């Protein structure tokens, strides 16, 4: 139900807006990486404006994701250490519970078993 809601009220309007944006900005612009020669650039190419804008958006998205990933490294490392510690403590607790159960079980031939 939630997925249908998101699909209908978020993704669909965003898609319509992106298509409208691409259609409104489909004229060619020159991308020039030669700041010294504006008339005859060494490296330049023409492409629709929306490709440059979408490219910048996706590059920012990827760079932001990478920066966030490295920024959260400390927390991932701490979570991994806590997970290992938790697993060790669980195993130790289970071992102690087994020892306790074994100590509480009456042995055959003991005075406790005769009662």
Secondary structure, DSSP 8 states (H G I E B T S, - for coil): -HHHHHIIIIIHHHHHHHHHHHHHT-SEEEEE--TT-SSS-SSEEEEEHHHHHHHHHHHHHHHHHHHHHHHTHHHHHHHHHHHHHHHHHHHHHHHHHHHHHHHHS--TTSHHHH-
